[in-house]
Amino acid sequence: MTNEKHVLSILVDNQPGVLSRISGLFSGRGYNIESLCVAETTDPNISRLTVVTKANQPLVEQIKKQLNKLINIIKVHELTGSKYVHRELALIKVNAKTENRAEILRIVDIFRGKIVDVGPDHYTIEVTGDEGKMEAILTLLRPIGIKEIARTGTIALFRDSK
Amino acid sequence: MKINGTQILMKALQEEGVDVIFGYPGGAVIDIYDELVKTDIRHILVRHEQGAVHAADGYARASGKVGVCLVTSGPGATNTVTGIASAYMDSIPLVVITGQVPSALIGNDAFQEVDIVGITRPCTKHNYLVQNVEDLGRIIKEAFYIARSGRPGPVLVDIPKDVGKALAAYKVPKEIKLKSYNPTYNPNLRQLKKVTDLIKTARRPMIFAGGGVVLSKSHMELRELARKAQIPVTTSLMGLGAFPATDPLWLGMIGMHGTYRSNMATAACDLMIAIGVRFDDRVTGRTDTFAAQAQIVHIDIDPTSIRKNIPVSVPVVGDCKITLSQLNELLADTDMGDLKAKRSGWLHQIEGWKNAARLSYEQDDKIIKPQFVVQKLNELTQGKAIICTEVGQNQMWAAQYCQIEEPGHFITSGGLGVMGFGLPAAIGAQMARPDKLVVDVAGDGSIQMNIQEMATAVQYCLPVKIVILNNGYLGMVRQWQELFYEKRYACTCMEHAPDFVRLAEAYGAVGLRAEKPDEVEKVLREGLAVKGPVIMDFVVAKEECVYPMVPAGAAITEMLLV
């Protein structure tokens, strides 16, 4: 059975220690975390955690059941696949010399990114998109020279209101 | 009217029906203790906090209620961890209350400060740090609710010293409702119908029952199902007592030290109904060969237990008691045909396995065989005693040679395998059942791990009987070294041990010793008749092994028989 990426969206009580219960579950049972995002929802008592994990099908079922077993977890949804919108935000600081500034701007334009900071020899680019788009822009920027990068990890929602 | 936190705590405990607490005082809980002695809750002062948790565990198993402990911050709290982890593995409902340094000092590395909530997160069902006295009453009620509902387990509540002193009105919700915690009690009816169909068509069915049947008190429903559908029954170590060991349908225990017939039946059955079990590796051996010819039905209240270790055909999430009684109702409406005739071949085959390799050992007229001691103990107690065990060979011989008839009569650290569990657990069980004879079957190694609790037994006149199978070795590890490490007995020989008879006397208990086989019965009779706690030291054959044995990781049919 192959290990595939699974996006899990987890609604939890917004309380101290909850994140630690979840990360402890993953580390204690040897589950993998590719990325993890957490922030409040419209209800300040509830937070949404989005975890991307790599696992085969039986294992991801077990992960979901183990998560549901934690007392502070309200709901676990799997948001893998095309029925869901996935997005990630990245801040990418690249080398920007006079000779390649135009090229960078063209790439940023193609990916509908923004330059959010400029210096004598750098641009900082803000770009959002799904995983494929992130990989694509990074591939194009890499030859120019990426100085630093910060990524949020994937967040996701149902396409239909549910 | 406002009362202080310690008063809120006592009120909440009393509302939960707590009548006994096992504990050990210290600086951070001094206010709680000051309040505790004003109530009618009995406090049992143990000699080590680990003993408090095991005692509460034994109490919970023997009484069916939630066991409660109270300890101080720092080392008091860390000493409870082994006991908590054991209760977590065995799904025993406990509420462990720990003191904490004052809120203002938390995080400052204060004297006797430890992050016990952080430490116990992976080995509790849930835990709390009480930050506000207003929440205390609710948290205590929630803790008891979580501990005893669904798949039970230990819950820890950490109370900073200032919370105990702070004032608040007593405010506790009438009913606990948690939107994030709703155990599934009622099984899916469609799944149950599939089970009845399988029972009807199976030619070689067996039931594999575990601790879940004991915890949910569904032993009567289990017996009804087995007898009505003529299905033989095995249990895990934790399930002993769920089915009477004297019943003709009894197969004996399954697994690493299970009976020959039980393990052979597992390999040959075409239907296995697993109830309240979690397919531990000590049960399954090599998983890909486990019950390989069978359709497996798995009934459990915890969805994570299902398909964790073993793939199953029919998963049923639900409470064992509700599920089994619904299953019995469904079966009552089903025409099962001539079951006796249908099953006779299968039951005959099992009888053959039974006769081919019974539990046995070579008797000796000069040296006491440990199995002989347990067998005699069983003869004298006739399934009426509560048998507690330590861990290792003593535990397995107790499981094999004590015929357990009823749930709550075999108390052992099954999942975690804690040496030193038996004596404090026996103390807890005796507190719960003063009317019962409570025996701890021990080894000379494990008994020394919590021997200090003898003082507790003597102080509270708890007449627990300790049977030490004294072979001078850490016997189970020595057995592995003999069988799999070419007899290299690395550090398993206890070259020096105390004189257990004199030790018993030093504690103010009675000590007896048997060195010859013909003294065994006399010592047992004399010891069991004593009104107070007794240590009986049986000097047994040094290098006896527990058989049958399935080597770790082998298929459970690959048994070493002698």
Interface residues (C-beta under 8 A of the other chain):
Chain A: V12 D13 P16 G17 S20 R21 G24 L25 G28 P58 E61 Q62 K65 Q66 N68 K69 I71 N72 I73 I74
Chain B: V117 G118 R121 P122 K125 H126 L129 I146 L178 K179 S180 Y181 D302 P303 T304 R307 K308
